[in-house]
Amino acid sequence: MTSSVRTGRQALAAWLDHLTLERRASPRTVRAYGDNVLAYLNFLENHRGETLSVAALGEISTADLRGYLAFRRQGENALAPRSISQALSSIRAFHRYVDQRHGVANAAIGLVRGPRLKIGLPRPVSEDQARDLIAEASGDTEREPWETARDEAVLTLLWGCGLRISEALSLTWSDVPLGAALRITGKGGKTRIAPVLDAVREAVAVYADELPFVLGPDEPLFRAKRGGPLSPRHVQGLVQTLRGRLGLSDRVTPHAFRHAFATHLLGAGADLRTIQELLGHASLSTTQRYTQVDAAGLLAAYQAAHPKA
């Protein structure tokens, strides 16, 4: 055991440093892990009436952990099943770290199962909806031409390259003009190659030409109205405004463009392995969900078109 780490809270602080400095986890991930495990430690210390030592982490029983999860399901701030599952995942990861770095194992933690979750299907926008949303963004006469060009470029990137918002906003001025492909670093630091369509390349080029700010090569390409980096919240708000104008469901989100990228490729005959690589999914099972979406679309079209349906 590291001599300077004697309490559960000190072990938590060391683990968060490990995630940040060694694992290069995002600030949002580190914060989520930290909040989940701190709540867990607070519960155990309140339950025991004393500060929890690192050694005591090896004595936590399945009853203790189940009691904590039951506690989080109660009251005004009760967690939903998915949040309970995420909390349990954070706790397990913390105990693995304590075992590996501080030699305090706890086999009981692995015996507790989280709630069964219903895995929802991706909710892509249709091809017509994607086109309408992009057209609506580019035709907004109440905004500066460079702003509408920016919004069109961002949405076209999400749909045309299957990017997450954070990935699209990670592009820098040095990436312009876009080439035949982009090297994207996604979740978990995994790098993938995203081919760039002519329509995407053109939309980004138009925005770059209209941009009124002078940028350094390493500065974020997409800028807010006053010149700062564009935030994910802007893109989310943009899509919310556009779907309201077009009378679309609140299920239409920026991520729905990424889902559309996958389902439209699948519908056009692309194989799952290729789509997995293009999306940067670590597991093929994640990509396989799109086959259910595509099958559902085919069935709906069949039922709408067949005279005997």
C-alpha positions in Angstrom: 0.0 0.0 0.0 1.3 3.5 -0.8 2.3 5.0 2.5 0.6 8.4 1.8 -2.7 6.8 1.0 -4.4 5.5 4.1 -8.1 6.4 3.8 -10.8 5.7 1.3 -11.0 9.3 0.4 -7.2 9.5 -0.3 -7.5 6.5 -2.4 -10.3 8.1 -4.4 -8.2 11.3 -4.9 -5.3 9.1 -6.1 -7.6 7.2 -8.5 -9.0 10.4 -10.0 -5.4 11.7 -10.6 -4.6 8.3 -12.2 -7.7 8.6 -14.5 -6.7 12.2 -15.4 -3.0 11.9 -15.9 -2.4 8.3 -16.9 -5.6 7.2 -18.5 -6.3 10.6 -20.1 -10.0 10.4 -19.2 -12.1 13.4 -20.1 -13.0 15.9 -17.3 -16.6 14.9 -17.5 -15.8 11.2 -17.0 -13.5 11.9 -14.1 -16.2 14.1 -12.5 -18.8 11.4 -12.9 -16.6 8.7 -11.4 -15.6 10.9 -8.6 -19.2 11.9 -7.7 -20.4 8.2 -7.8 -17.6 6.9 -5.6 -17.7 9.9 -3.2 -21.4 9.2 -2.5 -20.6 5.6 -1.9 -17.8 6.4 0.6 -20.0 8.9 2.3 -22.8 6.3 2.8 -20.3 3.7 4.2 -18.8 6.2 6.6 -22.2 7.4 7.8 -23.3 3.8 8.2 -20.1 2.8 10.1 -19.7 6.1 12.0 -16.0 6.4 11.2 -13.5 7.3 8.6 -13.1 4.5 6.1 -9.5 3.2 5.8 -8.1 1.7 2.6 -7.8 -1.6 4.4 -11.5 -1.5 5.3 -12.4 -1.3 1.6 -11.5 -4.9 1.4 -14.1 -5.7 4.1 -17.1 -4.2 2.3 -19.7 -7.0 2.0 -22.3 -7.6 -0.7 -24.9 -6.6 1.9 -23.1 -3.3 2.3 -23.1 -2.6 -1.4 -26.7 -3.7 -1.9 -27.7 -1.5 1.0 -26.0 1.4 -0.7 -27.7 0.8 -4.0 -31.1 0.4 -2.3 -30.4 3.7 -0.5 -29.8 5.5 -3.9 -33.1 4.2 -5.2 -35.1 6.0 -2.5 -36.1 9.6 -1.7 -36.5 12.7 -3.8 -33.2 12.3 -5.5 -33.7 8.6 -6.3 -31.5 7.3 -9.2 -33.0 5.7 -12.3 -31.9 2.2 -13.1 -29.4 3.4 -15.7 -27.8 5.7 -13.2 -27.7 2.9 -10.6 -25.9 0.8 -13.2 -23.4 3.6 -13.9 -22.8 4.1 -10.1 -22.1 0.4 -9.7 -19.7 0.4 -12.6 -17.8 3.4 -11.0 -17.6 1.5 -7.7 -16.2 -1.6 -9.3 -13.6 0.4 -11.2 -12.5 2.1 -8.0 -12.2 -1.2 -6.2 -10.1 -2.7 -9.1 -7.8 0.3 -8.8 -7.5 -0.1 -5.0 -6.7 -3.8 -5.6 -4.1 -3.2 -8.3 -2.4 -0.1 -6.7 -2.8 -0.7 -3.0 -3.1 -4.5 -2.7 -6.6 -4.4 -1.1 -8.8 -6.9 -2.9 -12.6 -7.3 -2.5 -14.1 -10.3 -4.3 -17.6 -9.5 -2.9 -18.0 -6.4 -5.1 -18.1 -8.5 -8.2 -21.0 -10.6 -6.9 -23.5 -7.7 -6.9 -25.5 -7.3 -10.1 -27.0 -4.1 -11.2 -30.5 -3.6 -12.5 -31.5 -5.0 -15.8 -31.6 -2.3 -18.4 -33.7 -2.2 -21.5 -31.4 -1.3 -24.3 -33.1 1.3 -26.5 -32.7 1.4 -30.2 -30.8 4.4 -31.8 -33.2 7.1 -33.0 -31.9 8.4 -36.3 -33.3 11.2 -38.4 -34.6 10.2 -41.8 -32.7 11.4 -44.9 -35.4 14.0 -45.7 -35.3 15.3 -42.1 -31.5 15.6 -42.2 -31.7 17.5 -45.4 -34.5 19.8 -44.1 -32.7 20.5 -40.8 -29.5 21.5 -42.7 -31.4 23.6 -45.2 -33.3 25.3 -42.3 -30.0 26.1 -40.6 -28.4 27.6 -43.8 -31.4 29.6 -44.7 -31.7 31.6 -41.4 -31.8 35.2 -42.5 -31.7 36.5 -38.9 -28.1 35.4 -38.4 -24.9 36.5 -39.9 -23.9 34.6 -43.1 -20.8 33.2 -41.4 -23.0 31.8 -38.5 -25.4 30.1 -40.8 -22.4 28.7 -42.8 -21.0 27.4 -39.5 -24.2 25.7 -38.4 -24.6 24.1 -41.8 -21.0 22.9 -41.7 -21.3 21.4 -38.2 -24.6 19.5 -39.0 -23.2 18.3 -42.3 -20.1 16.9 -40.5 -22.3 15.1 -38.0 -24.3 13.4 -40.7 -21.7 13.1 -43.4 -18.9 11.7 -41.2 -20.8 10.2 -38.3 -19.1 12.4 -35.8 -20.1 13.1 -32.2 -20.5 16.7 -31.3 -17.2 16.8 -29.3 -15.4 15.2 -32.3 -16.7 17.8 -34.8 -15.9 20.7 -32.4 -12.3 19.3 -31.9 -11.4 20.2 -35.4 -8.8 23.0 -35.6 -7.9 25.6 -38.2 -5.0 23.4 -39.3 -7.5 20.8 -40.5 -8.8 23.3 -43.2 -9.1 22.6 -46.1 -10.4 19.1 -45.3 -8.7 16.3 -47.2 -10.1 13.0 -48.2 -10.3 11.8 -44.6 -10.1 13.0 -41.0 -8.2 11.5 -38.2 -10.6 11.5 -35.3 -9.8 10.8 -31.6 -13.0 9.5 -30.0 -14.1 7.9 -26.7 -11.3 6.3 -24.7 -8.7 8.0 -26.8 -9.4 5.6 -29.7 -8.3 7.0 -33.1 -10.2 6.3 -36.3 -10.2 7.5 -39.9 -13.4 9.2 -41.1 -13.7 9.6 -44.9 -14.9 13.1 -46.0 -17.6 13.5 -48.6 -17.4 16.4 -51.1 -20.5 17.9 -49.6 -18.8 18.0 -46.2 -15.6 19.4 -47.6 -17.5 22.1 -49.4 -19.6 23.1 -46.4 -16.6 23.5 -44.2 -14.7 25.4 -46.9 -17.6 27.9 -47.2 -17.6 28.4 -43.5 -13.8 28.9 -43.3 -14.1 31.6 -46.1 -16.8 33.4 -44.2 -15.2 33.2 -40.8 -14.5 36.8 -39.6 -11.8 35.8 -37.0 -8.1 35.1 -37.5 -7.2 31.8 -35.9 -4.0 30.1 -35.0 -3.4 26.6 -36.5 -4.2 24.9 -33.2 -7.3 26.9 -32.3 -10.8 25.3 -32.6 -12.2 25.8 -36.0 -15.8 26.4 -35.0 -16.4 29.7 -33.2 -19.2 31.3 -31.3 -20.7 34.7 -32.1 -18.2 36.6 -30.0 -15.2 34.6 -31.2 -14.8 32.0 -28.5 -14.8 28.3 -29.2 -18.3 26.9 -30.1 -19.8 24.8 -27.3 -21.7 21.6 -27.5 -24.6 23.4 -25.9 -24.9 25.7 -28.9 -25.2 22.7 -31.3 -27.8 21.1 -29.0 -29.8 24.4 -28.9 -29.5 24.8 -32.6 -31.1 21.5 -33.3 -33.8 22.1 -30.7 -34.7 25.4 -32.5 -34.6 23.8 -35.9 -36.8 20.8 -35.0 -39.3 23.2 -33.4 -39.6 25.2 -36.7 -40.0 22.0 -38.7 -42.4 20.4 -36.3 -40.2 17.4 -35.6 -40.1 15.2 -32.5 -37.9 16.1 -29.5 -36.1 12.9 -30.3 -34.3 14.8 -33.0 -31.0 15.6 -31.4 -27.4 16.2 -32.8 -26.6 12.6 -32.0 -29.5 11.5 -34.2 -27.4 12.7 -37.2 -24.7 10.2 -36.2 -27.3 7.5 -35.9 -28.6 8.5 -39.3 -25.1 8.1 -40.8 -25.0 4.5 -39.6 -28.5 3.5 -40.6 -28.3 5.1 -44.0 -25.0 3.3 -44.7 -26.5 0.1 -43.6 -29.5 0.6 -45.8 -27.2 1.2 -48.7 -25.4 -2.1 -48.2 -22.4 -1.3 -46.0 -21.3 -4.2 -43.8 -21.4 -3.9 -40.0 -17.6 -4.2 -39.6 -17.1 -1.2 -41.8 -19.7 0.8 -40.0 -18.1 -0.2 -36.7 -14.8 1.2 -37.8 -16.3 4.4 -39.1 -18.2 5.1 -35.9 -15.3 4.1 -33.7 -17.3 1.5 -31.7 -15.2 -0.7 -29.5 -17.7 -3.6 -29.7 -19.5 -4.9 -32.7 -22.5 -5.5 -30.5 -23.0 -1.8 -30.2 -23.1 -1.4 -34.0 -25.5 -4.3 -34.4 -28.3 -2.3 -32.8 -28.5 -0.5 -36.2 -29.6 -3.7 -37.9 -32.7 -3.6 -35.7 -33.4 0.0 -36.7 -32.9 -0.7 -40.4 -35.1 -3.8 -40.2 -37.8 -1.8 -38.5 -37.7 0.8 -41.3 -37.9 -1.9 -43.9 -40.9 -3.4 -42.3 -42.7 0.0 -42.0 -42.0 0.7 -45.6 -43.3 -2.7 -46.6 -46.5 -2.3 -44.6 -47.1 1.1 -46.0 -46.5 0.1 -49.6 -47.8 -3.5 -50.0 -51.4 -3.7 -51.2 -52.1 -6.7 -49.0 -50.6 -5.1 -45.8 
